[in-house]
Amino acid sequence: MIGWIEGIQNAIEYIEDNLTEELQIIEIAEKAYVSAFHFQRIFKILCGFTVGEYIRNRRLSIAAEELSKADAKVIDVAIKYGYDSPDSFTRAFTKFHSISPSAAKGKGANLKSFARVRIKLMMEGGSMLEYKILEKAQFTVMGKVRSFDVDTSYDEIPKFWQEHIQSGDNQIVCGMYGICMDSDGKDFDYLIADNYLPWNEIPEGYETRVIPAGTWAVFPCRGALPKSLQDVNTHL
């Protein structure tokens, strides 16, 4: 069973390494040590979409990332990802992202990300996430800070949120942000924070932190905290 899983993963790695090249199903299936017929059938059963759909969605997802950069040209990206003309690329791109390639170059454009598949004992990835790229100026937040160990943080941070809410402290800081900062590779600070309003006093037990200017990938988070935050993080 493990050998079969590794074979499928080898084929997926081959696809990922050659997304800008012409991909043939026979060559892909060879990486999994099965026939093209059986590879396509098993891939569809495991993933819920065909090999062709996976390749197309991954190309369009990465193409959007490149177009969000100011120096990327639509025609260059179209050719790079195997489209014969800008028109055919525009039709496929618009169907996938619901906006045109030229619109994707605009500031704050809403885009979709199709994650790469990783086969283990279960499948990860292949999920659709909306996102947009934004340039944000430096800003300051105020919040409650606690240090966490990376090995236990996934279980401990939700407890921090529950404690914050149950104590009524969400009336002071509602929790606009959940921010990881100052990581040394093992430990990091986590803030439940809101935007800092300099004309307000900083309550006892709270801190301010400066978030530097930068380029942000912004993913929508819907539902009750903190579960909704972890659901988004898990699918990135």
Buried (B, 14 or more C-beta within 10 A) or exposed (E): EEEEBBBBBBBBEBBEEBBEEEBEBEBBBBBBBBEBEEBBEBBBEBBEBBBEBBBBBBBBBBBBBBBBEEEBEBEEBBBBBBBEEBEEBBEBBBEBBEBBBEBBBEEEBBBBBBBBBEBEEEBEBBEEBEBBBBEEEEEEBBBBBBEBEEEEBEEEBBEBBEEBBEEEBBEBBEBEBBBBEEEEEEEBBBBBBBEBEEEEEEEEEBBBBEBEEEEEBEBEBEEEBBEEBBEBBEBE
